[in-house]
Amino acid sequence: MYTSSRDAQTAIECVVYAALGSHGATSPREGAQLHKRKRIEVSQASEGRLRRLRGRTRGGMEVRGRETTSVFGGGTDDNMDSDFDFEGNLALFDKAAVFSKISSLGAEGEKPTYRHDQNILEVKPIVYRQITVPQHQHGGKEYCTDSGLVVPSVTFDLHKRLLASAERWGLSVERRLETVGVCSSQMALALLGGTKQGVSCGRHLANHQVETVLFLPNCLKMQECVSREATLYSRSSSQQVASSRDLPQTPVDLVINCLDHHESPLLREQSWYQAAALWANQNRAPVLSIDPAVGAVPQSVEAKWTLFLGLPLDVERAESKVYLCDVGIPKRVFQEVGIGYHSPFGCKFVIPLHTA
């Protein structure tokens, strides 16, 4: 079926009317006019949104309003092509004024400043004489440690009083023997790469895989503490002999001498004593003497090293190197016998002494 253009326009208006009837159109013609107005309004609204979008793209951050400008700043691209004036900005820095302010920090009322090569710790003068003994009990010779501390020698009577006082306060002979044994064994081990101390020293050396031979004659009347030390030594794998004939006939590495003691002057007259001293001198091994007798009593065995306990005695022979052992005597025990004492040992238990 064919229809005219007029009929087609009327049909379209009817369809528009049917679609827009709910918007208040009363006839097909009014519906078409209403649809035309709606289409124009929609077109104008789209063009407005398009213009705002284009303006936002062209304007960059400024289109976002004052909030964006206040946060990020504006006009950052204005001077990007110009060079920074380093010389001009450097001229604005007053170097003299800044360093003058830094120097003024050391003024009164403020802490002083220090250079990188200055010591900020207060250094007190070193007192090298920290041990003092009564003048009439001074041994006559003074020694010094590796750090320069002065260690005076004492008489045998003062030394004996010191050990007796320590024993009254609980530092028994057994405890002292054990300390001396440990220290002398460590010293012997270091040197290699009376009697009571020697037995303890031999036991400790035996525990460190050192072959030792203990000379202890049967005729010697031993104290109870010496007997206990000998019993402990017998539980090691080392050898014990009672006659000088059983001593090694070949040179040994070290001889530890504990025979020359103040408390045994009569032993020097015994035949076994003289035979043992003769063996030690003929063996040609270096000798370490522990707490030997000094003064008018001559030593029967020439010692290369001498180890004293607590404080040294006066050794007349300069060829013997003197060492000092810390046996654990408290400071107030020294003060009790009139000795002003400050420990010279530091972190060690045995220290070398040099003639001052």
C-alpha positions in Angstrom: 0.0 0.0 0.0 1.2 3.5 -0.9 0.6 6.5 1.2 1.4 10.2 0.7 3.9 12.3 2.6 1.1 13.9 4.5 0.0 10.6 5.8 3.5 9.6 6.8 4.0 12.8 8.8 0.7 12.2 10.5 1.7 8.6 11.4 5.0 9.9 12.9 3.2 12.5 14.9 0.9 9.7 16.3 3.8 7.6 17.3 5.5 10.6 19.0 2.2 11.4 20.7 1.9 7.8 21.9 5.4 7.9 23.3 5.0 11.4 24.9 1.4 11.2 25.9 2.2 11.0 29.5 4.1 14.4 29.4 1.0 16.4 28.8 0.5 16.3 25.0 -3.2 16.5 24.0 -2.8 15.9 20.2 -0.3 14.4 17.8 0.8 17.8 16.7 1.4 19.0 20.2 3.3 15.8 20.9 5.6 16.5 17.9 6.3 20.0 19.0 7.0 18.9 22.6 9.4 16.3 21.3 11.2 18.9 19.2 11.6 21.2 22.2 13.0 18.3 24.3 15.5 17.4 21.6 16.7 21.0 21.4 17.2 21.1 25.2 19.1 17.9 25.2 21.3 19.1 22.4 22.0 22.4 24.2 22.9 20.5 27.5 25.3 18.2 25.6 27.0 21.2 24.0 27.4 22.8 27.4 29.0 19.7 28.9 31.3 19.5 25.9 32.4 23.1 26.3 33.1 22.6 30.0 35.2 19.5 29.2 37.2 21.3 26.5 37.8 24.2 28.8 39.0 21.9 31.6 41.5 20.3 29.2 42.8 23.6 28.0 43.0 25.3 31.3 44.8 22.6 33.2 44.7 22.8 36.9 43.3 26.3 36.9 39.9 25.0 35.8 39.7 22.9 39.0 39.2 26.1 40.9 40.8 27.9 43.8 41.3 24.7 45.9 43.6 23.1 43.5 45.6 26.3 43.0 45.9 26.9 46.7 47.2 23.4 47.3 49.6 22.8 44.4 50.3 26.4 43.5 49.8 28.1 40.1 52.0 29.2 37.3 54.7 26.6 37.8 55.5 26.4 34.1 56.1 30.1 33.6 59.8 30.1 34.3 60.8 26.6 33.4 62.8 27.9 30.3 65.0 30.3 32.4 68.3 29.2 34.0 68.8 29.3 37.8 71.1 32.1 39.0 73.6 30.3 41.2 75.9 33.3 41.6 73.1 35.6 42.6 71.7 33.2 45.2 75.2 32.5 46.5 75.8 36.2 47.0 72.8 36.3 49.3 74.6 33.8 51.7 76.5 35.7 54.4 79.2 33.2 55.2 81.0 35.4 57.8 77.8 36.0 59.7 76.9 32.3 59.9 80.4 31.2 61.1 80.4 34.0 63.6 77.2 32.7 65.0 78.6 29.2 65.2 81.7 30.4 67.1 79.6 32.4 69.6 78.0 29.1 70.8 81.0 28.6 73.1 80.1 31.8 75.0 79.3 31.9 78.6 76.3 29.8 79.7 76.6 27.5 76.7 78.5 24.3 76.1 81.8 24.7 74.3 82.3 23.2 70.9 85.1 20.9 69.9 86.9 20.1 66.7 87.0 16.6 65.3 90.6 16.1 66.6 89.9 17.4 70.1 89.3 15.1 73.2 86.0 15.9 74.9 86.7 13.7 77.9 88.3 15.2 81.0 91.7 13.5 81.5 92.8 13.1 85.1 96.5 13.0 85.8 97.9 9.5 86.2 99.1 8.6 89.7 101.9 6.1 89.2 102.6 5.4 92.9 99.4 3.7 94.0 101.0 1.3 96.5 102.7 2.6 99.6 104.4 0.7 102.4 105.8 1.8 105.8 109.3 3.2 105.4 110.9 0.8 107.8 109.4 -2.2 106.0 110.3 -1.2 102.5 112.4 -3.8 100.8 114.8 -1.3 99.3 114.0 -1.8 95.7 111.1 -0.6 93.5 109.6 -2.2 90.4 107.3 -0.9 87.8 104.7 -2.5 85.6 104.4 -2.3 81.8 102.0 0.7 82.2 104.5 2.5 84.6 102.8 1.8 87.9 105.3 1.7 90.8 105.3 -1.6 92.9 107.6 -1.4 95.9 109.3 -4.4 97.4 108.6 -5.4 101.0 110.5 -7.2 103.7 110.0 -10.8 104.3 108.4 -10.1 107.7 105.8 -7.7 106.2 105.1 -10.3 103.5 104.6 -13.0 106.1 102.3 -10.8 108.1 100.3 -10.0 105.0 99.7 -13.7 104.1 98.9 -14.5 107.8 96.3 -11.7 107.9 94.7 -12.9 104.7 94.5 -16.4 106.2 92.7 -15.1 109.2 90.0 -13.6 107.0 89.5 -16.8 105.1 92.1 -17.0 102.4 93.4 -20.4 103.5 96.6 -22.0 102.5 94.8 -24.5 100.3 93.0 -21.7 98.4 96.3 -19.8 98.0 98.1 -22.9 96.8 95.4 -23.5 94.1 95.6 -19.9 92.9 99.4 -20.0 92.7 99.3 -23.4 91.0 97.0 -22.0 88.3 98.9 -18.8 87.8 102.4 -20.5 87.7 101.1 -23.2 85.3 99.8 -20.6 83.0 103.1 -18.8 83.2 105.0 -22.0 82.6 102.9 -22.7 79.5 103.5 -19.2 78.3 107.3 -19.5 78.9 107.3 -22.8 77.0 105.1 -21.7 73.7 108.1 -23.8 98.1 107.1 -27.3 97.5 103.3 -26.8 97.9 103.1 -24.5 94.9 105.2 -26.8 92.8 102.9 -29.8 93.3 99.8 -27.8 92.4 101.6 -26.3 89.4 102.6 -29.8 88.2 99.1 -31.1 88.5 97.7 -28.2 86.3 100.4 -28.7 83.8 99.6 -32.4 83.6 96.0 -31.6 82.9 97.2 -29.6 79.9 99.0 -32.6 78.4 102.4 -31.5 79.7 104.7 -34.3 80.8 105.9 -33.5 84.3 108.1 -35.2 86.9 107.5 -34.3 90.6 110.5 -34.7 92.9 109.3 -35.2 96.4 111.6 -37.2 98.8 110.0 -39.7 101.2 112.1 -38.4 104.1 110.5 -35.0 103.9 107.9 -34.4 106.6 105.0 -32.8 104.7 102.1 -30.7 106.0 98.6 -32.0 105.6 97.9 -29.6 102.7 101.0 -30.8 100.9 99.9 -34.4 101.3 96.5 -33.6 99.8 98.2 -31.9 96.8 100.5 -34.9 96.4 97.4 -37.2 96.4 95.7 -35.2 93.8 98.9 -35.2 91.7 99.1 -39.0 91.9 95.7 -39.2 90.1 97.3 -37.7 87.0 99.3 -39.7 84.5 102.5 -37.9 85.4 105.5 -39.3 87.2 106.6 -38.8 90.8 110.1 -39.7 92.1 111.7 -39.6 95.5 115.4 -39.7 94.6 117.5 -37.3 92.5 118.9 -40.4 90.7 115.4 -41.0 89.2 115.2 -37.5 87.7 115.6 -37.2 83.9 119.2 -37.5 82.7 118.4 -35.6 79.5 117.7 -31.8 79.3 114.1 -30.8 80.0 112.2 -27.7 78.8 111.7 -26.1 82.2 112.6 -26.6 85.8 110.1 -25.2 88.4 112.0 -24.7 91.7 110.1 -24.5 95.0 112.9 -25.6 97.3 114.5 -22.2 98.0 112.0 -21.0 100.7 112.3 -18.9 103.7 110.6 -21.4 106.0 113.1 -24.2 105.1 116.6 -22.9 105.7 117.7 -26.2 107.3 116.8 -28.2 104.2 119.8 -26.8 102.4 122.1 -29.0 104.6 120.3 -32.2 103.5 122.1 -34.4 101.0 119.0 -35.0 98.9 118.5 -31.2 98.7 122.0 -30.5 97.5 121.7 -33.4 95.0 118.5 -32.0 93.5 120.0 -28.5 93.3 123.0 -29.8 91.5 120.8 -31.7 89.0 118.8 -28.5 88.3 122.0 -26.4 87.7 123.6 -29.0 85.5 120.4 -29.7 83.4 120.9 -26.4 81.6 117.1 -25.9 81.4 115.7 -22.5 82.3 114.4 -22.3 85.9 111.3 -20.7 87.3 111.5 -20.1 91.0 108.2 -19.6 92.9 108.3 -17.4 96.1 112.0 -17.9 96.7 114.1 -16.8 99.7 115.9 -13.5 99.2 118.3 -11.3 101.1 121.1 -12.9 103.0 120.0 -16.4 102.1 121.6 -17.4 98.8 119.6 -19.3 96.3 120.9 -22.8 95.5 119.4 -22.8 92.0 120.0 -20.0 89.5 116.6 -18.8 88.3 115.8 -17.1 85.0 112.3 -16.1 86.2 111.1 -15.4 89.7 107.4 -15.4 90.7 106.3 -13.5 93.8 102.9 -13.6 95.6 101.0 -10.4 96.3 103.9 -8.1 96.6 107.6 -8.7 95.5 110.6 -9.1 97.7 114.0 -7.6 96.8 115.9 -9.7 94.3 119.5 -8.8 94.2 120.4 -10.6 90.9 119.4 -8.4 88.0 119.5 -11.3 85.5 116.4 -12.9 87.0 113.2 -11.5 85.5 110.6 -10.8 88.2 106.8 -11.6 87.9 104.0 -10.9 90.3 101.0 -13.2 91.0 97.6 -12.1 92.2 96.6 -14.5 95.0 93.3 -12.8 95.7 94.2 -10.7 98.8 91.5 -8.1 99.4 92.4 -4.4 99.6 91.4 -4.0 103.3 93.8 -6.8 104.2 96.6 -4.8 102.8 95.4 -1.8 104.8 95.3 -3.9 107.9 99.1 -4.4 107.8 99.8 -0.7 106.9 100.0 -1.0 103.1 98.1 1.5 100.9 97.1 -0.7 98.0 95.6 -0.3 94.6 95.7 -3.4 92.4 98.3 -3.1 89.6 97.1 -6.3 87.8 94.4 -4.8 85.6 92.8 -7.8 83.8 95.6 -10.2 84.4 96.6 -12.5 87.2 100.4 -12.5 86.5 102.2 -9.4 85.4 105.9 -8.7 84.7 107.8 -6.3 86.9 110.8 -4.2 85.8 113.4 -2.5 87.9 112.5 1.1 88.3 
